[in-house]
Amino acid sequence: MRQAHRAVVLGAAGLLLVGPLLAGCSEASFYEMSGMVYRDPGGTITVGGELDVFDLVVGDCFADDEGDGGPDADGRVSSVRAIPCDDPHPYEVFHVFSLPWQPYPGDDAVVQAADDGCYAEFADFVGQPYEDSSVDFSYFTPLEGEWKGGRHDRMVQCFVIPSGDVSGTLADSGREAS
């Protein structure tokens, strides 16, 4: 039997990236000073900062404990604090998928589909079946109001949750239950 997971819902928000405007300032330094996220050409986060949850991709590491990263009064999360995976972090995105194109099936059905979809990919990512692992998982799911519009209206993002902050990826870590 699987444990119940904390479902976190997405809130719509945008992210405007502005290039460096200061002469003599490196791009990475600009992002560090601005609090904006910088990705290398391969897409890996090298400078962390606030990131719209819709912009999280497989392999991104993050926390939800600073700035606008925590849930609002309705339980919605619109942004997180992206962190380079080499730095200590509590969460890592391991799978992203879209729910079927259909009328909104209801909150319970969305949560069940997210739980099933993330569970199915967990062992491939961690290298250990969920039941034998000390790592948990959760997910961001869309809200009913976001279901009909926008570029990410049916997106589910699965992320692993180790028992404490880790440095590096949990991919193929084979973490066993303690």
Secondary structure, 3 states (H helix, E strand, C coil): CCCCCCEEEECCCCCCCCCCCCCCCCHHHHHHHHCECEECCCCCEEECEEEEHHHCCCCCEEECCCHHHCCCCCCEECEEEEECCCCCECEEEEEEEECCCCCCCCHHHHHHHHHHHHHHHHHHHHCCCHHHCCCEEEEEECCHHHCCCCCCCCEEEEEEECCCCECCCCCCCCCCCC
